[in-house]
Amino acid sequence: MAKMLRITLVKSTIGSKPQHRKTIEALGLKKIRQVVEKQDNPQMRGMVEKVKHLVKVEEI
């Protein structure tokens, strides 16, 4: 079984850089406290690293 990441949007994207907004959108997040589960791979880790101040990440 592949490792997964549970990503939760915990802070609004209002006032954040357009690149950060695009990254949040690409992760599939729209609303605060929305949760998505994604494969744990270098691409996802890189996206999460860019917006780590807006999201909470758990390994599952």
Contact map, one row per residue, 1 for C-alpha under 8 A:
111000000000000000000000000000000000000000000000000000000000
111100000000000000000000000000000000001100000000000000000000
111110000000000000000000000000000000001100000000000000000011
011111000000000000000000000000000000111100000000000000000011
001111100000000000000000000000000000111100000000000000001111
000111110000000000000000000000000011110000000000000000001111
000011111000000000000000000000000011110000000000000000111100
000001111100000000000000000010011111000000000000000000111000
000000111111000000000000000010111110000000000000000001110000
000000011111000000000000000000011000000000000000000001110000
000000001111100000000000000000010000000000000000000011100000
000000001111110000000000000000110000000000000000000001000000
000000000011111100011000000000000000000000000000000001000000
000000000001111100000000000000000000000000000000000000000000
000000000000111110000000000000000000000000000000000000000000
000000000000111111011000000000000000000000000000000000000000
000000000000001111111000000000000000000000000000000000000000
000000000000000111111100000000000000000000000000000000000000
000000000000000011111110000000000000000000000000000000000000
000000000000100111111111000000000000000000000000011000000000
000000000000100111111111100000000000000000000000000000000000
000000000000000001111111110000000000000000000000000000000000
000000000000000000111111111000000000000000000010011000000000
000000000000000000011111111111000000000000000000001000000000
000000000000000000001111111111000000000000000000000000000000
000000000000000000000111111110000000000000000000000000000000
000000000000000000000011111110000001000000000010000000000000
000000000000000000000001111111000001000000000000000000000000
000000011000000000000001111111100111000000000000000000000000
000000000000000000000001100111110100000000000000000000000000
000000001001000000000000000011111100000000000000000000000000
000000011111000000000000000001111100000000000000000000000000
000000011100000000000000000000111110000000000000000000000000
000000011000000000000000000011111111000000000000000000000000
000001111000000000000000000010001111100000000000000000000000
000001110000000000000000001110000111110000000000000000000000
000111100000000000000000000000000011111000000000000000000000
000111100000000000000000000000000001111100010000000000000000
011110000000000000000000000000000000111110010000000000000000
011110000000000000000000000000000000011111011000000000000000
000000000000000000000000000000000000001111111000000000000000
000000000000000000000000000000000000000111111100000000000000
000000000000000000000000000000000000000011111110000000000000
000000000000000000000000000000000000011111111111000000000000
000000000000000000000000000000000000000111111111100000000000
000000000000000000000000000000000000000001111111110000000000
000000000000000000000010001000000000000000111111111000000000
000000000000000000000000000000000000000000011111111100101000
000000000000000000000000000000000000000000001111111100000000
000000000000000000010010000000000000000000000111111100000000
000000000000000000010011000000000000000000000011111111100000
000000000000000000000000000000000000000000000001111111110000
000000000010000000000000000000000000000000000000001111100000
000000001111100000000000000000000000000000000000001111110000
000000111110000000000000000000000000000000000001001111111000
000000111100000000000000000000000000000000000000000101111100
000011110000000000000000000000000000000000000001000000111110
000011100000000000000000000000000000000000000000000000011111
001111000000000000000000000000000000000000000000000000001111
001111000000000000000000000000000000000000000000000000000111
